[in-house]
């Protein structure tokens, strides 16, 4: 789920009623389709698709309100997009968007990346999208990050040969942390950008990404594919995202957009750097 998404609910919003109204787009027991998504969800649409199945299956992990998955599905009708989110409100909004779009090649699934191997079989996914995952900046919460060596190792089990993990974030510390995780999990980078909106303007976007850009955030992106699996995957990187912020005052002052969850950390580092600078000047 996009990490700063707190959906503002309209008046008289009843979650259960919304989930029921748009239930045609929701799969509540995704494990039953494990290994059969391309065939089981086929609805006979998709130019160039193999008869009776989608060309490939992709997962939008943490789909939020579903705008990205729906737009991507509109562009590639022969690909099945599974839009997954752990937040019931996001599931309801995403399902509504899918139903209103009329697209047959999107299905919404409640769940998290922790259960990916329960829902998909080896080699079933061609691509996994991680769009603005929650950064969980503190070391004690690092095990919850979807952008991590541990999750990349899990993704190996469900990606096709040459399958891609596509990652976007507005958090420079999370992005730089992810750069340490890619080699640890035996992946290689095939595309990297520190201004994805400028470098790839035609890519589908979500409401969340549009809102971030309006606030002055830069979108950072990576596309990685698995290489040879490491014999012993071991976490050796610093887990606190504060360690990936610039430590000198000049660089800190250049940060005009503080990543979500790190505003206080940035302010504290600035104050500390200013105090140290003042002490040095007074000697």
C-alpha positions, 0 to 999 in steps of 0.5 A: 500500500502507498505509505502515506495513503490515508483514504479520506472517507466520504460521508456515509461510507460503509466498508462492508457495503462497498466490498459487497457492491464491487465483489465481482472484482475481488478474489477472496480465496486467491490460493485456489488459483495458485498456478492457474491465474492466466487460465482461471481469470481468462475472459476471452479478451486480449489481442494476440493472447494465447487462446484461453489464457492471458499472455502473462500475469503481473502483480501490483503489490500494494495497489492502493486505490488501483489507479496504476493497475487499471491504467496498466491493464487498459494498455495491455489487454492480454496481460492479467494484473493482480492488484493486491493490498492489505488495507480493506479500504484500498481493496474496496476503492480498487475494486470499485475502480476495476468495476467502473473501468469495465476491464476484464484483465484486473482482479483485486486480492486482499493480502500482503507480500508475505503470502506471495508464495501461497498465492502464486506458483514458481514461475507464475509472475512475469513482473512484480510492481512495488509502487511506493511501499511503506518505508518503515524507517526504524530498524526495529520495523525493517522486517516489514519492508517489502523493499528488502533482500528478504522479500526479493528472495521470496520473489525469486520463487514466483517470478518467471526466468528473466522476470522483473521487479519494478520499484518506485519510491519518493523516499531517497533513504529507502531507495538507497537502502534498496540499492544495497539489497539488490546485490545481496539477493543476487539481482541485477539492475536493468533500469535506474532513475532518480527522476522517473517522472522526467525519464519515463513520462509515459509510464502509468501513474497512480493518484498517489504519485500524482499527488507526490509530484505536485508536492515537489517530490522526485520519484525514484525507480529501479527495475531489477531481475534475478541473477544467480541465487546467492548460496547464503543470503545474509543481511549485511546492510544498515537497517535504519533508514536514517543512516541513508540521509546525508549527514552534513548540513549543506546536503541536509539543507538541500533536502526540500522534500522530507520522505514520509515518516522521516520529517522529524529525523531530517529536522533533528539532523539539521538541528544537530549539524547546525549546533556542531557548526556553531560550536566549530565556528566559536572556537 
